[in-house]
Amino acid sequence: MYSNIDKISSLTNTSSVPVAKTESGSEFSEILQKSIDEINDTQVKGDRAMADLATGEVKDLHQAAIAINKAETSMKLMLEIRNKALSAYKEISKTQI
């Protein structure tokens, strides 16, 4: 008989699931740094598109608008993630041991 535990364990034993490093947490810091770098690149592209709009050097208005909106959205997402992380930290710090 095939039990539910066997079904669950077969789902969780996939090679595509990343495993966090427990030694120093370096994988988390690498992912965090990569995400921050990507957001920074998006911000730079958005700033460049805004500068091109201001100087009249924009070649494609649609692409410039997309770059600006993408930069704005990524910044809002990063701020929301930061707020959630701070909220979780404050909640954990309130926990009495």
N, C-alpha and C positions, 0 to 999 in steps of 0.2 A: 504494500500500500504506500502510495506517495503522499507524504505529509506536507503540511503547509510550511514547516521549517525548512524542508528540502527545497521547496520552491523559492523561498526567500533567500536561502544561502546560494542557490544557483544564480539568482539575480545579482547578488552582491559580489560574487566572485568573477568580476569582469576585469580584463586587463586595461580597459580604457578609463577606469576610474582612478584619478590621481590619489596618491597616498601622501599624507602630510608627513614631513620629517619630524621626528620627535626629539632629535638631538639638540638642535639649536633654533629651530623654527625658521631656518634660512629659506625654505620654499615659500612660506607665507610672506616674508620680507621681499623676496624676489618678485612674487606676484604683485604685491603692493607697489613696489618700485616701478614695475612695468606698466601698471595701470596709471600711475601718476605721470610717467613719461608720455604715455599715449594721450592723456588729457592735456598735457602741456603742448604736445605737437598740434592737437586740435585747436587749442587756444592761439597758438602762433599762426596757424593757417587762417583762423577767423580774424585775427588782428590784421594780417596781411590783406585779406579780402576787404576789410573795412577801410584800410588805408588806400587800396586801389580804387574803391568807390569814391572816397573823398577827393582823390587827385584826378579822377576821370580816366584812369588807366585800366579800368575793368573791361575785359573782353567779353565775358559772359555774365550778365547780371544774375541769371538763374543760379549758376554755380556759386557765385559770391554769396547770394542769399542763403544757399544751402550750407556753405561753410560757416557762415555767421551763426545760423540757427543750430548747427551741430555743436559749435563751440559753446553756445549758451546752454544747450541741453546737457552736454557732458559736465559742465561746471555745476549745474543744478543737481545732477545725479551724484556727483562727488560730494557736494555739501550735504545732501540727504543721507548718504552712506556715513559720512562723518558724524552727523547728528545722531543717527541710530547707534553707531558704535559708542559715542559718548554717553548716550542714554543707557545702553546696556552696561557700560563700565560703572556708571553711577549706581545703577540698580544692584549690581554685583557687590560694589563696595559697601552698600547698606546692609548686606546680608551678614548676620552675626554667626560667628563660628563657635 
